[in-house]
Every structure is written in structure tokens, then in C-alpha cells.
Amino acid sequence: MDFLNPEYYDIKTISPDCPNKPLLIELYKAMNEQNERLWMFFEDIDSDPGHVAMKLAFIKPRQHRASFNKRKKEAEALRAERAKEQEEDSEGYKQFLRDEGFDDLLSPQDRGHTKAQSDGYKRKGRFGGWVA
């Protein structure tokens, strides 16, 4: 909506057979008065020498961008830390399976086989081990 070029309503355009014509005339007058007030308000803003037009970059202040980036970095660090902990837990569980003699539950790669050596292995059932 362009407040510097408001749309004014002409009372003369109301047809004579319009129902409730007095109410429509009153509404047109009220809208024209409001348009005039808005026009004066925005004209004062536009003619002010210190007025700076709003740009998209002003919508998100610099401090908000900085705090967002800080939170993003913290989240990435936390995600990396959790991935490292999960990898350590996984290695500990694999070592436990090796120590207890449950090597068949480990994947061929975890048993030390290369990809070429482990191509012949298949998973035995949903919870079973690996078989050649």
C-alpha cells in the first residue's frame, strides 16, 4: 500500500439507488479523513532529512546475527562431542564383544577383515551374527 498516494473515495460515485446510502457516505468521509492523516504522517517521515529508508538488512540487526551464529557454532560443537562419545561407546562395546568371545556378533569390518574379504559374509537373521 502506498501511503504517499492514498486512494480517496468520491461520494458522487455512489449510485442513488444504493441501499443505506447515508452510512456509505459516512464511511467514505471517515476513510478519506484517515487517508489524509496517514498521508500527512508518512509525508512528514519522507520529507525528514534524517529519514533512512528501510532495507532488508535492517530487519535483522547485527547483534541478532552474531548471537545466532554463536548458537549455531555451539550446537555444532555439541553435535561433534556427542558423535565422538557415541563412537567411543561403540568401540567399547565392540571391545567387550571381543573380550567375551562374541566375535560372530561383530561385523566383518570390525573383526579386521577388509572390504574384499568381507563381501562373502551375510547377516544371519535380525539379531544373529555374521556367517560366511
OpenMM code with the backbone's topology and positions (N, CA, C; nanometers):
from openmm import Vec3, app, unit

residues = "MET ASP PHE LEU ASN PRO GLU TYR TYR ASP ILE LYS THR ILE SER PRO ASP CYS PRO ASN LYS PRO LEU LEU ILE GLU LEU TYR LYS ALA MET ASN GLU GLN ASN GLU ARG LEU TRP MET PHE PHE GLU ASP ILE ASP SER ASP PRO GLY HIS VAL ALA MET LYS LEU ALA PHE ILE LYS PRO ARG GLN HIS ARG ALA SER PHE ASN LYS ARG LYS LYS GLU ALA GLU ALA LEU ARG ALA GLU ARG ALA LYS GLU GLN GLU GLU ASP SER GLU GLY TYR LYS GLN PHE LEU ARG ASP GLU GLY PHE ASP ASP LEU LEU SER PRO GLN ASP ARG GLY HIS THR LYS ALA GLN SER ASP GLY TYR LYS ARG LYS GLY ARG PHE GLY GLY TRP VAL ALA".split()
positions = [
    Vec3(0.0851, -0.1174, 0.0000),
    Vec3(0.0000, 0.0000, 0.0000),
    Vec3(0.0896, 0.1235, 0.0000),
    Vec3(0.0588, 0.2132, -0.0860),
    Vec3(0.1383, 0.3347, -0.0992),
    Vec3(0.0681, 0.4467, -0.0223),
    Vec3(0.1201, 0.4801, 0.0956),
    Vec3(0.0566, 0.5833, 0.1788),
    Vec3(0.0852, 0.7244, 0.1295),
    Vec3(0.1808, 0.7394, 0.0394),
    Vec3(0.2088, 0.8719, -0.0146),
    Vec3(0.1158, 0.9065, -0.1318),
    Vec3(0.0473, 0.8064, -0.1836),
    Vec3(-0.0528, 0.8268, -0.2889),
    Vec3(-0.1813, 0.7544, -0.2501),
    Vec3(-0.2520, 0.8042, -0.1482),
    Vec3(-0.3701, 0.7318, -0.0998),
    Vec3(-0.4856, 0.7366, -0.1999),
    Vec3(-0.5737, 0.6410, -0.1826),
    Vec3(-0.6934, 0.6348, -0.2670),
    Vec3(-0.8069, 0.7042, -0.1914),
    Vec3(-0.8585, 0.8089, -0.2511),
    Vec3(-0.9700, 0.8823, -0.1897),
    Vec3(-1.1004, 0.8359, -0.2524),
    Vec3(-1.2037, 0.8277, -0.1706),
    Vec3(-1.3342, 0.7812, -0.2157),
    Vec3(-1.4225, 0.9002, -0.2497),
    Vec3(-1.4815, 0.8971, -0.3671),
    Vec3(-1.5662, 1.0074, -0.4141),
    Vec3(-1.7111, 0.9753, -0.3818),
    Vec3(-1.7721, 1.0638, -0.3042),
    Vec3(-1.9113, 1.0439, -0.2634),
    Vec3(-2.0042, 1.0540, -0.3846),
    Vec3(-1.9663, 1.1272, -0.4862),
    Vec3(-2.0506, 1.1454, -0.6053),
    Vec3(-2.0668, 1.0155, -0.6837),
    Vec3(-1.9763, 0.9189, -0.6625),
    Vec3(-1.9851, 0.7941, -0.7380),
    Vec3(-2.0871, 0.6977, -0.6792),
    Vec3(-2.1426, 0.7279, -0.5647),
    Vec3(-2.2429, 0.6404, -0.5039),
    Vec3(-2.3717, 0.6529, -0.5843),
    Vec3(-2.4262, 0.5400, -0.6255),
    Vec3(-2.5488, 0.5441, -0.7054),
    Vec3(-2.6673, 0.5833, -0.6164),
    Vec3(-2.7657, 0.6518, -0.6745),
    Vec3(-2.8799, 0.6978, -0.5949),
    Vec3(-2.9643, 0.5836, -0.5373),
    Vec3(-2.9656, 0.4705, -0.6035),
    Vec3(-3.0484, 0.3600, -0.5542),
    Vec3(-2.9710, 0.2669, -0.4597),
    Vec3(-2.8557, 0.3086, -0.4138),
    Vec3(-2.7734, 0.2291, -0.3221),
    Vec3(-2.8441, 0.2170, -0.1869),
    Vec3(-2.8550, 0.0941, -0.1340),
    Vec3(-2.9170, 0.0793, -0.0025),
    Vec3(-2.8252, 0.1368, 0.1058),
    Vec3(-2.8864, 0.1980, 0.2053),
    Vec3(-2.8151, 0.2552, 0.3199),
    Vec3(-2.7098, 0.3563, 0.2748),
    Vec3(-2.7492, 0.4456, 0.1892),
    Vec3(-2.6600, 0.5463, 0.1326),
    Vec3(-2.5989, 0.6385, 0.2388),
    Vec3(-2.6764, 0.6819, 0.3421),
    Vec3(-2.6153, 0.7685, 0.4449),
    Vec3(-2.4973, 0.7015, 0.5167),
    Vec3(-2.5085, 0.5715, 0.5432),
    Vec3(-2.3982, 0.5013, 0.6102),
    Vec3(-2.2758, 0.4956, 0.5181),
    Vec3(-2.2971, 0.4699, 0.3904),
    Vec3(-2.1867, 0.4635, 0.2954),
    Vec3(-2.1175, 0.5993, 0.2813),
    Vec3(-2.1959, 0.7066, 0.2814),
    Vec3(-2.1384, 0.8417, 0.2755),
    Vec3(-2.0523, 0.8675, 0.3991),
    Vec3(-2.1028, 0.8274, 0.5148),
    Vec3(-2.0286, 0.8446, 0.6406),
    Vec3(-1.8979, 0.7647, 0.6383),
    Vec3(-1.9051, 0.6419, 0.5881),
    Vec3(-1.7843, 0.5590, 0.5797),
    Vec3(-1.6820, 0.6182, 0.4827),
    Vec3(-1.7295, 0.6707, 0.3680),
    Vec3(-1.6392, 0.7332, 0.2713),
    Vec3(-1.5681, 0.8530, 0.3332),
    Vec3(-1.6447, 0.9349, 0.4070),
    Vec3(-1.5847, 1.0529, 0.4708),
    Vec3(-1.4801, 1.0109, 0.5745),
    Vec3(-1.5127, 0.9095, 0.6554),
    Vec3(-1.4183, 0.8618, 0.7580),
    Vec3(-1.2916, 0.8056, 0.6931),
    Vec3(-1.3066, 0.7306, 0.5860),
    Vec3(-1.1894, 0.6747, 0.5171),
    Vec3(-1.1041, 0.7847, 0.4544),
    Vec3(-1.1674, 0.8849, 0.3965),
    Vec3(-1.0922, 0.9963, 0.3373),
    Vec3(-1.0158, 1.0741, 0.4435),
    Vec3(-1.0779, 1.0943, 0.5609),
    Vec3(-1.0089, 1.1637, 0.6706),
    Vec3(-0.8893, 1.0808, 0.7187),
    Vec3(-0.9094, 0.9487, 0.7310),
    Vec3(-0.7994, 0.8614, 0.7743),
    Vec3(-0.6869, 0.8618, 0.6712),
    Vec3(-0.7224, 0.8562, 0.5431),
    Vec3(-0.6203, 0.8612, 0.4368),
    Vec3(-0.5412, 0.9917, 0.4435),
    Vec3(-0.6088, 1.1009, 0.4727),
    Vec3(-0.5421, 1.2312, 0.4830),
    Vec3(-0.4432, 1.2318, 0.6003),
    Vec3(-0.4874, 1.1761, 0.7151),
    Vec3(-0.3984, 1.1700, 0.8326),
    Vec3(-0.2754, 1.0825, 0.8029),
    Vec3(-0.2989, 0.9674, 0.7410),
    Vec3(-0.1873, 0.8793, 0.7066),
    Vec3(-0.0929, 0.9454, 0.6069),
    Vec3(-0.1492, 1.0148, 0.5081),
    Vec3(-0.0663, 1.0823, 0.4094),
    Vec3(0.0233, 1.1870, 0.4769),
    Vec3(-0.0361, 1.2672, 0.5696),
    Vec3(0.0427, 1.3694, 0.6403),
    Vec3(0.1528, 1.3038, 0.7242),
    Vec3(0.1197, 1.1949, 0.7917),
    Vec3(0.2166, 1.1246, 0.8752),
    Vec3(0.3348, 1.0739, 0.7922),
    Vec3(0.3071, 1.0039, 0.6838),
    Vec3(0.4142, 0.9474, 0.6019),
    Vec3(0.4872, 1.0539, 0.5202),
    Vec3(0.4196, 1.1619, 0.4876),
    Vec3(0.4865, 1.2724, 0.4181),
    Vec3(0.5882, 1.3383, 0.5104),
    Vec3(0.5518, 1.3531, 0.6392),
    Vec3(0.6471, 1.4075, 0.7369),
    Vec3(0.7702, 1.3174, 0.7494),
    Vec3(0.7471, 1.1877, 0.7529),
    Vec3(0.8591, 1.0934, 0.7629),
    Vec3(0.9465, 1.1022, 0.6378),
    Vec3(0.8816, 1.1029, 0.5215),
    Vec3(0.9555, 1.1019, 0.3949),
    Vec3(1.0340, 1.2306, 0.3728),
    Vec3(0.9806, 1.3423, 0.4201),
    Vec3(1.0490, 1.4705, 0.3988),
    Vec3(1.1538, 1.5000, 0.5057),
    Vec3(1.1618, 1.4179, 0.6107),
    Vec3(1.2613, 1.4363, 0.7158),
    Vec3(1.4008, 1.4085, 0.6590),
    Vec3(1.4970, 1.5018, 0.6761),
    Vec3(1.6312, 1.4788, 0.6195),
    Vec3(1.7055, 1.3618, 0.6863),
    Vec3(1.6693, 1.3276, 0.8084),
    Vec3(1.7362, 1.2174, 0.8780),
    Vec3(1.6729, 1.0826, 0.8504),
    Vec3(1.5694, 1.0807, 0.7676),
    Vec3(1.4992, 0.9550, 0.7392),
    Vec3(1.5841, 0.8638, 0.6512),
    Vec3(1.5962, 0.7377, 0.6933),
    Vec3(1.6669, 0.6363, 0.6157),
    Vec3(1.5642, 0.5307, 0.5777),
    Vec3(1.5536, 0.5017, 0.4494),
    Vec3(1.4563, 0.4034, 0.4028),
    Vec3(1.4906, 0.2651, 0.4576),
    Vec3(1.3880, 0.1890, 0.4909),
    Vec3(1.4067, 0.0551, 0.5461),
    Vec3(1.4558, -0.0398, 0.4377),
    Vec3(1.5595, -0.1159, 0.4722),
    Vec3(1.6127, -0.2165, 0.3819),
    Vec3(1.6050, -0.3513, 0.4508),
    Vec3(1.6159, -0.4567, 0.3739),
    Vec3(1.6061, -0.5911, 0.4287),
    Vec3(1.7151, -0.6190, 0.5323),
    Vec3(1.8320, -0.5625, 0.5116),
    Vec3(1.9440, -0.5855, 0.6048),
    Vec3(1.9172, -0.5249, 0.7421),
    Vec3(1.8291, -0.4237, 0.7492),
    Vec3(1.8000, -0.3601, 0.8778),
    Vec3(1.7049, -0.4424, 0.9621),
    Vec3(1.6358, -0.5356, 0.9009),
    Vec3(1.5333, -0.6102, 0.9733),
    Vec3(1.5955, -0.6994, 1.0797),
    Vec3(1.7058, -0.7622, 1.0487),
    Vec3(1.7746, -0.8484, 1.1450),
    Vec3(1.9029, -0.7789, 1.1873),
    Vec3(1.9007, -0.7133, 1.3010),
    Vec3(2.0190, -0.6371, 1.3436),
    Vec3(2.1428, -0.7250, 1.3566),
    Vec3(2.2557, -0.6591, 1.3493),
    Vec3(2.3843, -0.7270, 1.3538),
    Vec3(2.3995, -0.8109, 1.4807),
    Vec3(2.3534, -0.7594, 1.5925),
    Vec3(2.3699, -0.8330, 1.7177),
    Vec3(2.2917, -0.9645, 1.7150),
    Vec3(2.1767, -0.9661, 1.6476),
    Vec3(2.1000, -1.0898, 1.6387),
    Vec3(2.1709, -1.1899, 1.5484),
    Vec3(2.2302, -1.1418, 1.4416),
    Vec3(2.3044, -1.2326, 1.3536),
    Vec3(2.4229, -1.2923, 1.4284),
    Vec3(2.4900, -1.2111, 1.5077),
    Vec3(2.6068, -1.2596, 1.5826),
    Vec3(2.5651, -1.3655, 1.6847),
    Vec3(2.4568, -1.3409, 1.7585),
    Vec3(2.4136, -1.4390, 1.8582),
    Vec3(2.3639, -1.5671, 1.7906),
    Vec3(2.2991, -1.5532, 1.6746),
    Vec3(2.2551, -1.6722, 1.6008),
    Vec3(2.3758, -1.7550, 1.5584),
    Vec3(2.4781, -1.6903, 1.5049),
    Vec3(2.5984, -1.7632, 1.4628),
    Vec3(2.6680, -1.8285, 1.5816),
    Vec3(2.6673, -1.7603, 1.6962),
    Vec3(2.7284, -1.8167, 1.8163),
    Vec3(2.6537, -1.9428, 1.8599),
    Vec3(2.5200, -1.9359, 1.8618),
    Vec3(2.4403, -2.0529, 1.8993),
    Vec3(2.4605, -2.1670, 1.7994),
    Vec3(2.4746, -2.1328, 1.6731),
    Vec3(2.4950, -2.2334, 1.5693),
    Vec3(2.6281, -2.3054, 1.5905),
    Vec3(2.7348, -2.2292, 1.6211),
    Vec3(2.8656, -2.2895, 1.6460),
    Vec3(2.8622, -2.3782, 1.7704),
    Vec3(2.7920, -2.3307, 1.8755),
    Vec3(2.7813, -2.4111, 1.9974),
    Vec3(2.7084, -2.5419, 1.9698),
    Vec3(2.6031, -2.5359, 1.8901),
    Vec3(2.5275, -2.6569, 1.8560),
    Vec3(2.6129, -2.7536, 1.7756),
    Vec3(2.6918, -2.7017, 1.6817),
    Vec3(2.7798, -2.7876, 1.6024),
    Vec3(2.8859, -2.8528, 1.6911),
    Vec3(2.9410, -2.7783, 1.7863),
    Vec3(3.0412, -2.8337, 1.8773),
    Vec3(2.9796, -2.9439, 1.9641),
    Vec3(2.8580, -2.9197, 2.0128),
    Vec3(2.7893, -3.0192, 2.0943),
    Vec3(2.7603, -3.1443, 2.0125),
    Vec3(2.7188, -3.1264, 1.8884),
    Vec3(2.6906, -3.2390, 1.7993),
    Vec3(2.8179, -3.3205, 1.7756),
    Vec3(2.9305, -3.2533, 1.7543),
    Vec3(3.0579, -3.3225, 1.7324),
    Vec3(3.1002, -3.3977, 1.8582),
    Vec3(3.0802, -3.3360, 1.9739),
    Vec3(3.1164, -3.4003, 2.1007),
    Vec3(3.0323, -3.5260, 2.1227),
    Vec3(2.9036, -3.5168, 2.0941),
    Vec3(2.8163, -3.6342, 2.1097),
    Vec3(2.8538, -3.7447, 2.0124),
    Vec3(2.8907, -3.7086, 1.8903),
    Vec3(2.9323, -3.8094, 1.7917),
    Vec3(3.0589, -3.8797, 1.8392),
    Vec3(3.1511, -3.8034, 1.8979),
    Vec3(3.2751, -3.8617, 1.9495),
    Vec3(3.2452, -3.9577, 2.0649),
    Vec3(3.1568, -3.9165, 2.1567),
    Vec3(3.1188, -4.0026, 2.2685),
    Vec3(3.0520, -4.1309, 2.2188),
    Vec3(2.9666, -4.1167, 2.1188),
    Vec3(2.8985, -4.2325, 2.0642),
    Vec3(2.9984, -4.3284, 1.9995),
    Vec3(3.0957, -4.2735, 1.9302),
    Vec3(3.1988, -4.3567, 1.8676),
    Vec3(3.2802, -4.4290, 1.9748),
    Vec3(3.3133, -4.3588, 2.0844),
    Vec3(3.3875, -4.4219, 2.1943),
    Vec3(3.3047, -4.5325, 2.2586),
    Vec3(3.1745, -4.5068, 2.2790),
    Vec3(3.0871, -4.6096, 2.3365),
    Vec3(3.0792, -4.7313, 2.2448),
    Vec3(3.0707, -4.7055, 2.1159),
    Vec3(3.0623, -4.8140, 2.0185),
    Vec3(3.1901, -4.8970, 2.0200),
    Vec3(3.3051, -4.8295, 2.0261),
    Vec3(3.4330, -4.9017, 2.0326),
    Vec3(3.4419, -4.9839, 2.1604),
    Vec3(3.3948, -4.9278, 2.2711),
    Vec3(3.3965, -5.0021, 2.3975),
    Vec3(3.3083, -5.1257, 2.3913),
    Vec3(3.1909, -5.1128, 2.3288),
    Vec3(3.1013, -5.2270, 2.3148),
    Vec3(3.1639, -5.3334, 2.2251),
    Vec3(3.2289, -5.2936, 2.1173),
    Vec3(3.2939, -5.3894, 2.0271),
    Vec3(3.4070, -5.4618, 2.0999),
    Vec3(3.4822, -5.3875, 2.1816),
    Vec3(3.5900, -5.4494, 2.2585),
    Vec3(3.5338, -5.5488, 2.3592),
    Vec3(3.4207, -5.5154, 2.4216),
    Vec3(3.3550, -5.6069, 2.5158),
    Vec3(3.3143, -5.7352, 2.4445),
    Vec3(3.2571, -5.7238, 2.3248),
    Vec3(3.2178, -5.8434, 2.2499),
    Vec3(3.3391, -5.9288, 2.2159),
    Vec3(3.4506, -5.8647, 2.1799),
    Vec3(3.5734, -5.9400, 2.1506),
    Vec3(3.6242, -6.0110, 2.2759),
    Vec3(3.6249, -5.9399, 2.3893),
    Vec3(3.6762, -5.9968, 2.5144),
    Vec3(3.5914, -6.1133, 2.5630),
    Vec3(3.4621, -6.1087, 2.5398),
    Vec3(3.3717, -6.2133, 2.5882),
    Vec3(3.3555, -6.3279, 2.4883),
    Vec3(3.4189, -6.3145, 2.3714),
    Vec3(3.4151, -6.4234, 2.2743),
    Vec3(3.2950, -6.4195, 2.1810),
    Vec3(3.2317, -6.3068, 2.1691),
    Vec3(3.1162, -6.2951, 2.0795),
    Vec3(3.1561, -6.2287, 1.9477),
    Vec3(3.2641, -6.2775, 1.8903),
    Vec3(3.3136, -6.2185, 1.7656),
    Vec3(3.2137, -6.2312, 1.6517),
    Vec3(3.1294, -6.3378, 1.6574),
    Vec3(3.0351, -6.3568, 1.5478),
    Vec3(2.9286, -6.2466, 1.5436),
    Vec3(2.9131, -6.1707, 1.6505),
    Vec3(2.8173, -6.0601, 1.6510),
    Vec3(2.8760, -5.9325, 1.5891),
    Vec3(3.0062, -5.9310, 1.5741),
    Vec3(3.0710, -5.8146, 1.5134),
    Vec3(3.0610, -5.8218, 1.3621),
    Vec3(3.0568, -5.7080, 1.2985),
    Vec3(3.0565, -5.7059, 1.1520),
    Vec3(3.1939, -5.7505, 1.1027),
    Vec3(3.2021, -5.7993, 0.9788),
    Vec3(3.3333, -5.8423, 0.9272),
    Vec3(3.4374, -5.7315, 0.9314),
    Vec3(3.3978, -5.6070, 0.9055),
    Vec3(3.4946, -5.4968, 0.9117),
    Vec3(3.5467, -5.4779, 1.0536),
    Vec3(3.4583, -5.4976, 1.1554),
    Vec3(3.5012, -5.4820, 1.2940),
    Vec3(3.5911, -5.5970, 1.3390),
    Vec3(3.5854, -5.7095, 1.2707),
    Vec3(3.6736, -5.8215, 1.3019),
    Vec3(3.8111, -5.8035, 1.2400),
    Vec3(3.8265, -5.6998, 1.1575),
    Vec3(3.9561, -5.6743, 1.0972),
    Vec3(3.9649, -5.7175, 0.9526),
    Vec3(3.8533, -5.7633, 0.8962),
    Vec3(3.8541, -5.8027, 0.7556),
    Vec3(3.8479, -5.6792, 0.6674),
    Vec3(3.9079, -5.6908, 0.5505),
    Vec3(3.8963, -5.5821, 0.4538),
    Vec3(3.7619, -5.5946, 0.3829),
    Vec3(3.7266, -5.4967, 0.3051),
    Vec3(3.6006, -5.4970, 0.2313),
    Vec3(3.5943, -5.6167, 0.1372),
    Vec3(3.7068, -5.6454, 0.0702),
    Vec3(3.7099, -5.7576, -0.0242),
    Vec3(3.6909, -5.8904, 0.0489),
    Vec3(3.7495, -5.9039, 0.1685),
    Vec3(3.7370, -6.0265, 0.2450),
    Vec3(3.5964, -6.0442, 0.3019),
    Vec3(3.5304, -5.9342, 0.3322),
    Vec3(3.4013, -5.9426, 0.3998),
    Vec3(3.2833, -5.9478, 0.3036),
    Vec3(3.3068, -5.9424, 0.1725),
    Vec3(3.1945, -5.9463, 0.0777),
    Vec3(3.1191, -6.0779, 0.0835),
    Vec3(3.1859, -6.1866, 0.1235),
    Vec3(3.1205, -6.3169, 0.1283),
    Vec3(3.0352, -6.3376, 0.2519),
    Vec3(3.0393, -6.2482, 0.3496),
    Vec3(2.9636, -6.2648, 0.4736),
    Vec3(2.8216, -6.2119, 0.4566),
    Vec3(2.7280, -6.2783, 0.5235),
    Vec3(2.5882, -6.2332, 0.5228),
    Vec3(2.5389, -6.2297, 0.6660),
    Vec3(2.4442, -6.1427, 0.6905),
    Vec3(2.3865, -6.1292, 0.8241),
    Vec3(2.2904, -6.2448, 0.8465),
    Vec3(2.3005, -6.3115, 0.9607),
    Vec3(2.2160, -6.4258, 0.9922),
    Vec3(2.0988, -6.3764, 1.0781),
    Vec3(1.9832, -6.3594, 1.0178),
    Vec3(1.8651, -6.3171, 1.0923),
    Vec3(1.8764, -6.1724, 1.1370),
    Vec3(1.7757, -6.1297, 1.2095),
    Vec3(1.7718, -5.9896, 1.2537),
    Vec3(1.8745, -5.9637, 1.3637),
    Vec3(1.8849, -6.0605, 1.4589),
    Vec3(1.9738, -6.0400, 1.5723),
    Vec3(2.0925, -6.1368, 1.5695),
    Vec3(2.1026, -6.2166, 1.4657),
    Vec3(2.2093, -6.3159, 1.4578),
    Vec3(2.3410, -6.2519, 1.4205),
    Vec3(2.4425, -6.3356, 1.4182),
    Vec3(2.5765, -6.2881, 1.3841),
    Vec3(2.6001, -6.2912, 1.2361),
    Vec3(2.7264, -6.2823, 1.2010),
    Vec3(2.7675, -6.2827, 1.0602),
    Vec3(2.8185, -6.4211, 1.0261),
    Vec3(2.7766, -6.4749, 0.9111),
    Vec3(2.8213, -6.6060, 0.8671),
    Vec3(2.8815, -6.5948, 0.7285),
    Vec3(2.9750, -6.6882, 0.7011),
    Vec3(3.0402, -6.6867, 0.5698),
    Vec3(2.9507, -6.7514, 0.4655),
] * unit.nanometer
topology = app.Topology()
chain = topology.addChain("A")
for resn in residues:
    res = topology.addResidue(resn, chain)
    for name in ("N", "CA", "C"):
        topology.addAtom(name, app.Element.getBySymbol(name[0]), res)
